[in-house]
Amino acid sequence: MRVEEDGTLAFFGPNAALGDWTAAGLGTLDTGRWVGTGDLVRTQGDGYQFLGRLADSFKMANGRFLSAAAVEQAVLAACPKVELCMAGTLNGESLEIAISTDDVSAIDQDALAA
């Protein structure tokens, strides 16, 4: 692993994808390439400290990109009692939303689900 000039983490190794889908079909990627993760990091001791993302969108397993900022803003608009909101995915299959509030009973569950 290494930190690129833009502050993002990159990795190299057998866990990198061997190909990608394009309009022409499955393409082969250079197996000796460094792969950018989009994670902003800084070195800390013998590891890395996660600082955030270079972009606010992430890819779901179905190939669609979601804007974390758009989801977060929609939650904040629908639920005024939510103070902080963070959207992401751990597995690409489901959307996880973490919220912070002083009064969880004041959250409109239907508005949050929508």
C-alpha positions in Angstrom: 0.0 0.0 0.0 1.1 3.6 -0.5 -0.2 7.1 -0.3 -0.6 8.9 -3.7 0.3 12.5 -4.3 -3.4 13.5 -3.9 -3.4 11.9 -0.4 -5.4 8.8 -1.4 -4.5 5.2 -0.5 -3.5 2.8 -3.3 -2.8 -0.9 -3.2 -1.0 -3.4 -5.3 -1.4 -7.2 -5.3 -3.4 -10.3 -6.1 -6.6 -8.8 -4.6 -6.8 -6.2 -7.5 -9.5 -6.9 -10.1 -8.2 -8.7 -13.2 -10.7 -7.0 -15.6 -13.6 -4.5 -15.9 -16.8 -4.2 -17.9 -16.8 -1.7 -20.7 -19.2 -1.0 -23.6 -17.1 -3.5 -25.6 -17.4 -6.2 -23.0 -15.0 -7.6 -20.4 -11.6 -5.9 -20.6 -8.3 -7.1 -19.2 -6.6 -4.8 -16.7 -2.8 -4.6 -16.1 -2.2 -6.9 -13.2 0.9 -4.9 -12.2 -1.0 -1.7 -11.6 -1.6 0.3 -8.4 -5.3 0.6 -7.6 -6.6 3.8 -6.0 -9.2 3.3 -3.2 -10.5 6.9 -3.1 -9.8 6.9 0.6 -8.0 10.0 1.9 -5.4 8.9 4.5 -2.3 10.0 6.2 0.4 7.8 7.6 0.2 7.2 11.3 2.8 5.0 13.0 3.1 1.8 10.9 -0.4 2.3 9.4 -2.8 4.8 8.0 -5.4 7.1 9.5 -8.6 7.4 7.5 -9.5 11.0 6.9 -12.5 10.7 4.5 -13.2 10.1 0.8 -11.9 11.9 -2.3 -15.4 11.8 -3.8 -18.7 11.5 -2.0 -20.2 8.8 -4.2 -19.9 5.1 -3.8 -20.8 2.1 -6.0 -23.4 -0.4 -5.1 -23.2 -4.1 -6.1 -25.8 -3.5 -8.8 -23.3 -1.1 -10.5 -25.2 2.1 -9.5 -23.4 5.0 -7.9 -25.0 6.8 -5.0 -24.0 10.2 -3.7 -23.5 10.0 0.0 -24.0 13.8 0.3 -27.4 13.7 -1.5 -28.6 10.8 0.7 -27.4 12.6 3.9 -29.1 15.9 2.8 -32.3 14.1 2.1 -32.3 12.5 5.6 -31.5 15.9 7.3 -34.3 17.6 5.3 -36.9 14.9 6.1 -35.9 14.5 9.8 -35.2 17.9 11.4 -34.3 16.2 14.8 -31.3 14.5 13.1 -28.2 16.5 13.9 -25.6 14.4 11.9 -26.0 11.9 9.2 -23.5 9.6 7.4 -24.4 7.3 4.5 -22.4 4.5 3.1 -22.3 0.8 2.3 -20.3 -2.0 4.0 -21.1 -4.7 1.4 -22.5 -2.9 -1.6 -25.8 -4.8 -1.2 -27.4 -2.4 1.3 -27.3 1.3 2.2 -26.3 2.0 5.8 -27.2 5.4 7.4 -25.9 6.4 10.7 -27.6 9.3 12.5 -27.0 11.3 15.6 -29.8 12.9 17.6 -30.6 13.9 21.2 -34.1 12.4 21.0 -34.4 9.3 19.0 -38.2 9.1 19.9 -38.7 12.3 17.9 -37.5 10.8 14.7 -40.3 10.1 12.2 -39.5 6.5 11.2 -41.6 6.7 8.0 -39.8 9.9 6.9 -36.4 8.3 7.6 -37.3 5.1 5.7 -38.5 7.2 2.7 
